[in-house]
Amino acid sequence: MREFEKPKILISRCIEHKACRYDGSKIKSDFVKKLKKHVDFITVCPEMQIGLPVPRESLRLVEHKDSIKFVFSKSGEDKTKDMLDFSNEFLNKTKEKENLHGIILKGRSPSCGIKDVKVYKTHGKAMALPKKERGLFGKAAIDIFENTPIEDEGRLTNYNIREHFLTRIYALADFSKIKKKKTFKSLVKFHSDNKYLLMSYSQTNLKTLGKLVANHEKKKIKEVLDEYEIYLNKALKTRANSARNMNMLLHLMGYFSKELNKDEKAFFLDTLQDYRNKKAPLSVPLNIIYSWVKRFDEPYLKTQTIFNPYPKELLDIMDSGKTV
């Protein structure tokens, strides 16, 4: 059974941790609540950490000439410099000290939002403009942690986005262990175990990663690990799609082409068509293949992370029903 490294996740403190929103409330998230046992959270409330109390006057983004200001909604007092200074200092220090594997921020917040934050023409009674921005802290997080999975709690109610986020944070947490070991043996094992997971994301980057692991140029392990991390992030950033998954599944089926009878092959190929036509989730053909792994005792496939990319306790087929 796969042992999982605990990912380290930076999270807005108001999400299932502390009642620190402007109105003294806390954000509920079933996903974050469930995640608490399986990750190490580092919490942050940028608004409190620039000295604002709870409760407090709400803040908003205001368009000012060619820039965006972060101001109190009623009084208009400008807190832009305070938030920018804190965001850059905190996030850069965190990047130096912590090996973050993911970030979850409060959606649509003028400080933490990563997209779709309302922008107003002025403070006071004013209509929102027909444009959206990122919150100041959220934008800084995206800029500074360019390779780190970053989502908000609202987007994580979407099944596909949640699956992608979980897969990435656990793959990156596993790779952190490889970076600590600094051995070619551990890197080869990591690459081997993640072969079909990476194939489902990017076959091009998988080939590049394979060449790095082969190390025909005889580079030192640190150099190889640094390069490997770059292309690992590139691969995992790409959203899996049905075409790449179909290719990956057919590769897996190839291991059993001699053992399966005609009816079994036909049933599996019909299931693939159901998956392609969005009548079955990816887990259905994957579970069929995994049953063959057990039945025929296929050693190489037993350790493939594609069958178990994150703890099963976090599996949740509920979906917001929104395309985000």
C-alpha positions as CSV (number, residue, x, y, z in Angstrom):
1,M,0.0,0.0,0.0
2,R,1.3,3.4,-1.0
3,E,2.7,5.6,1.8
4,F,2.0,9.3,1.2
5,E,4.2,12.2,2.1
6,K,2.3,15.0,3.8
7,P,2.1,18.0,1.5
8,K,2.8,21.4,3.0
9,I,-0.1,23.8,2.1
10,L,-0.4,27.6,2.6
11,I,-4.0,28.5,3.3
12,S,-6.1,31.6,4.0
13,R,-6.7,31.4,7.8
14,C,-10.4,32.2,7.4
15,I,-11.0,28.9,5.6
16,E,-11.9,26.3,8.3
17,H,-9.3,27.7,10.7
18,K,-10.2,30.9,12.4
19,A,-13.1,33.4,12.3
20,C,-11.0,36.3,11.0
21,R,-13.0,37.7,8.0
22,Y,-14.0,41.3,8.0
23,D,-17.3,40.4,9.6
24,G,-15.8,38.1,12.1
25,S,-16.9,34.9,10.3
26,K,-15.1,31.8,9.1
27,I,-15.5,30.1,5.7
28,K,-16.7,26.5,5.7
29,S,-15.2,24.0,3.3
30,D,-15.8,20.3,3.5
31,F,-12.8,19.7,1.3
32,V,-10.4,21.7,3.6
33,K,-11.9,20.1,6.7
34,K,-11.2,16.6,5.2
35,L,-7.7,17.7,4.1
36,K,-6.6,18.7,7.6
37,K,-5.6,15.1,8.6
38,H,-3.6,14.6,5.4
39,V,-1.6,17.8,4.9
40,D,0.4,20.3,7.0
41,F,-1.3,23.7,6.8
42,I,0.5,27.0,7.2
43,T,-2.2,29.7,7.8
44,V,-2.1,33.4,6.8
45,C,-4.6,36.2,7.1
46,P,-3.0,39.1,5.1
47,E,-5.5,41.7,6.3
48,M,-4.9,40.9,10.0
49,Q,-1.2,40.7,9.4
50,I,-1.1,44.3,8.2
51,G,-2.6,45.3,11.6
52,L,-6.4,45.3,10.8
53,P,-8.8,44.1,13.6
54,V,-11.6,41.6,13.6
55,P,-14.3,42.7,12.8
56,R,-13.2,45.5,10.5
57,E,-14.5,47.6,7.6
58,S,-14.6,45.7,4.4
59,L,-12.0,46.4,1.7
60,R,-12.2,46.6,-2.0
61,L,-10.1,47.0,-5.2
62,V,-10.5,50.4,-6.8
63,E,-9.3,51.5,-10.2
64,H,-7.0,54.5,-10.0
65,K,-5.6,55.8,-13.3
66,D,-3.5,52.9,-14.6
67,S,-3.3,51.0,-11.2
68,I,-5.4,49.1,-8.8
69,K,-5.7,50.4,-5.2
70,F,-6.7,48.4,-2.1
71,V,-8.9,50.6,0.0
72,F,-11.5,50.5,2.8
73,S,-15.0,50.3,1.2
74,K,-16.6,53.2,3.1
75,S,-13.8,55.6,4.2
76,G,-11.5,55.0,1.1
77,E,-8.4,54.8,3.3
78,D,-5.7,53.4,1.1
79,K,-4.0,50.2,2.3
80,T,-2.3,49.3,-1.0
81,K,1.3,49.8,0.2
82,D,0.8,47.9,3.4
83,M,-0.7,44.9,1.6
84,L,1.9,44.9,-1.2
85,D,4.8,45.2,1.3
86,F,3.5,42.5,3.5
87,S,2.6,40.1,0.6
88,N,6.1,40.4,-1.0
89,E,8.0,40.1,2.3
90,F,5.9,37.2,3.7
91,L,5.7,35.2,0.5
92,N,9.4,35.6,-0.4
93,K,10.4,34.6,3.2
94,T,8.0,31.6,3.0
95,K,9.6,30.5,-0.3
96,E,13.1,30.6,1.3
97,K,12.1,28.8,4.5
98,E,9.3,26.4,3.4
99,N,9.0,23.9,0.6
100,L,5.3,24.5,-0.2
101,H,3.5,22.0,-2.4
102,G,0.2,23.9,-2.7
103,I,-1.7,27.1,-1.8
104,I,-5.5,27.5,-1.1
105,L,-6.7,31.1,-0.9
106,K,-10.1,32.7,-0.2
107,G,-11.9,33.1,-3.5
108,R,-12.9,36.5,-4.9
109,S,-11.3,38.3,-1.9
110,P,-9.7,41.7,-2.6
111,S,-6.6,40.5,-0.7
112,C,-6.5,36.7,-1.4
113,G,-8.5,36.2,-4.6
114,I,-6.7,34.5,-7.5
115,K,-9.3,35.5,-10.1
116,D,-12.7,37.2,-10.5
117,V,-12.2,39.8,-7.8
118,K,-14.6,42.8,-8.3
119,V,-13.1,46.2,-9.1
120,Y,-14.9,49.4,-8.3
121,K,-14.6,52.9,-9.7
122,T,-14.4,54.4,-6.2
123,H,-15.1,53.8,-2.5
124,G,-18.5,54.3,-1.0
125,K,-21.7,53.6,-3.0
126,A,-20.4,52.6,-6.4
127,M,-21.2,50.0,-9.0
128,A,-18.6,47.3,-9.8
129,L,-16.8,47.9,-13.1
130,P,-17.1,45.3,-15.9
131,K,-13.6,44.0,-15.2
132,K,-12.2,41.5,-12.8
133,E,-8.8,41.4,-11.1
134,R,-6.7,39.3,-8.7
135,G,-6.4,40.3,-5.0
136,L,-3.1,41.8,-4.1
137,F,-1.9,38.9,-2.0
138,G,-3.3,36.4,-4.4
139,K,-1.5,38.0,-7.4
140,A,1.8,38.1,-5.4
141,A,1.4,34.4,-4.5
142,I,0.9,33.5,-8.2
143,D,3.9,35.5,-9.2
144,I,6.3,34.3,-6.5
145,F,5.1,30.6,-6.4
146,E,4.8,30.3,-10.2
147,N,5.3,26.5,-10.1
148,T,3.1,25.8,-7.1
149,P,-0.5,24.6,-7.4
150,I,-2.7,27.5,-6.3
151,E,-6.5,27.3,-6.0
152,D,-9.3,28.9,-4.1
153,E,-11.9,27.1,-1.9
154,G,-14.7,27.8,-4.4
155,R,-12.9,26.3,-7.4
156,L,-12.0,23.2,-5.4
157,T,-15.7,22.3,-5.3
158,N,-15.2,21.4,-9.0
159,Y,-14.3,17.7,-9.3
160,N,-11.8,18.0,-12.1
161,I,-10.0,21.0,-10.5
162,R,-9.9,19.2,-7.2
163,E,-8.5,16.0,-8.7
164,H,-5.8,18.0,-10.5
165,F,-4.9,19.9,-7.4
166,L,-4.6,16.8,-5.2
167,T,-2.6,14.9,-7.8
168,R,-0.1,17.7,-8.1
169,I,0.4,18.4,-4.4
170,Y,1.0,14.7,-3.6
171,A,3.4,14.2,-6.6
172,L,5.3,17.3,-5.6
173,A,5.4,16.2,-1.9
174,D,6.9,12.8,-3.1
175,F,9.4,14.6,-5.2
176,S,10.5,16.7,-2.2
177,K,11.6,13.4,-0.5
178,I,13.7,12.5,-3.6
179,K,15.4,15.9,-3.5
180,K,16.4,15.2,0.1
181,K,17.7,11.8,-0.7
182,K,19.8,13.1,-3.6
183,T,20.4,9.7,-5.2
184,F,20.0,8.5,-8.8
185,K,18.4,5.3,-7.4
186,S,15.6,7.2,-5.7
187,L,15.1,9.4,-8.8
188,V,14.8,6.4,-11.1
189,K,12.3,4.8,-8.8
190,F,10.2,8.0,-8.6
191,H,10.2,8.4,-12.4
192,S,9.4,4.7,-12.9
193,D,6.5,4.8,-10.4
194,N,5.0,8.0,-12.0
195,K,5.5,6.9,-15.6
196,Y,1.8,6.5,-16.5
197,L,0.6,9.4,-14.4
198,L,3.0,11.7,-16.3
199,M,2.0,10.1,-19.6
200,S,-1.6,11.2,-18.8
201,Y,-0.5,14.8,-18.5
202,S,2.3,15.2,-21.1
203,Q,4.0,12.6,-23.2
204,T,6.5,15.2,-24.4
205,N,7.6,16.2,-20.9
206,L,7.6,12.5,-20.0
207,K,10.2,11.8,-22.7
208,T,12.3,14.8,-21.6
209,L,12.2,13.6,-18.0
210,G,13.2,10.1,-19.1
211,K,16.3,11.5,-20.9
212,L,17.2,13.4,-17.7
213,V,17.0,10.2,-15.6
214,A,19.1,8.3,-18.2
215,N,21.7,11.0,-17.6
216,H,23.9,10.1,-20.7
217,E,25.7,13.4,-20.1
218,K,26.9,12.2,-16.7
219,K,25.6,15.3,-14.8
220,K,25.8,15.5,-11.0
221,I,22.6,14.5,-9.1
222,K,21.8,18.1,-8.0
223,E,21.9,19.4,-11.6
224,V,19.7,16.5,-12.8
225,L,17.2,17.0,-9.9
226,D,17.0,20.8,-10.6
227,E,16.2,20.1,-14.3
228,Y,13.9,17.3,-13.5
229,E,11.9,19.5,-11.2
230,I,11.4,22.1,-14.0
231,Y,9.9,19.6,-16.4
232,L,8.0,17.7,-13.7
233,N,6.2,21.0,-12.9
234,K,5.6,21.6,-16.6
235,A,4.1,18.2,-17.0
236,L,1.8,18.5,-14.0
237,K,0.6,22.0,-14.9
238,T,-0.9,20.6,-18.0
239,R,-4.5,19.5,-17.5
240,A,-5.1,15.8,-18.4
241,N,-7.5,15.3,-21.2
242,S,-9.4,12.3,-22.6
243,A,-7.1,11.9,-25.6
244,R,-3.9,11.6,-23.5
245,N,-5.7,9.4,-21.0
246,M,-6.9,7.1,-23.8
247,N,-3.3,6.7,-25.0
248,M,-2.2,6.0,-21.4
249,L,-4.9,3.4,-20.8
250,L,-4.1,1.6,-24.1
251,H,-0.4,1.5,-23.0
252,L,-1.5,-0.1,-19.7
253,M,-3.8,-2.6,-21.5
254,G,-0.8,-3.7,-23.6
255,Y,0.7,-5.4,-20.6
256,F,-2.2,-7.9,-20.7
257,S,-2.8,-8.3,-24.4
258,K,-1.7,-12.0,-24.3
259,E,-3.6,-12.9,-21.1
260,L,-7.0,-11.5,-22.0
261,N,-9.7,-13.2,-24.0
262,K,-11.7,-11.6,-26.8
263,D,-14.7,-10.8,-24.6
264,E,-12.5,-9.1,-22.0
265,K,-10.7,-7.0,-24.6
266,A,-14.0,-6.0,-26.2
267,F,-15.6,-5.1,-22.9
268,F,-12.6,-2.9,-22.0
269,L,-12.6,-1.2,-25.4
270,D,-16.3,-0.5,-25.0
271,T,-15.6,1.0,-21.6
272,L,-12.9,3.2,-23.2
273,Q,-15.5,4.5,-25.6
274,D,-17.8,5.2,-22.7
275,Y,-15.0,7.2,-21.1
276,R,-14.3,9.1,-24.4
277,N,-18.0,9.9,-24.7
278,K,-18.2,11.1,-21.1
279,K,-20.5,8.3,-20.0
280,A,-17.9,6.9,-17.6
281,P,-15.2,8.6,-15.4
282,L,-11.5,7.7,-15.8
283,S,-11.7,5.6,-12.6
284,V,-13.8,3.0,-14.4
285,P,-11.2,1.8,-17.0
286,L,-8.4,2.4,-14.5
287,N,-10.1,0.0,-12.0
288,I,-10.5,-2.6,-14.6
289,I,-6.8,-2.5,-15.4
290,Y,-5.9,-2.5,-11.7
291,S,-8.0,-5.7,-11.3
292,W,-5.8,-7.2,-14.0
293,V,-2.7,-6.0,-12.2
294,K,-3.8,-8.0,-9.2
295,R,-5.1,-11.0,-11.2
296,F,-1.9,-11.5,-13.2
297,D,0.4,-10.2,-10.5
298,E,2.1,-7.6,-12.7
299,P,4.9,-6.2,-10.5
300,Y,5.8,-3.1,-12.5
301,L,2.3,-1.8,-12.5
302,K,1.7,-2.5,-8.8
303,T,3.6,0.7,-7.8
304,Q,2.2,3.0,-10.5
305,T,0.8,6.1,-8.9
306,I,-1.8,6.6,-11.6
307,F,-3.9,4.0,-9.7
308,N,-3.6,5.8,-6.4
309,P,-2.4,9.4,-6.9
310,Y,-3.5,10.7,-3.4
311,P,-5.1,9.2,-0.3
312,K,-8.4,7.5,-1.0
313,E,-10.0,9.2,2.0
314,L,-9.8,12.4,0.0
315,L,-11.7,11.0,-3.0
316,D,-15.0,12.7,-3.4
317,I,-17.1,12.4,-6.5
318,M,-19.3,15.4,-5.6
319,D,-19.1,18.3,-8.0
320,S,-20.2,21.9,-8.0
321,G,-21.6,21.3,-11.4
322,K,-19.9,24.5,-12.6
323,T,-17.3,24.8,-15.3
324,V,-14.6,26.9,-13.6
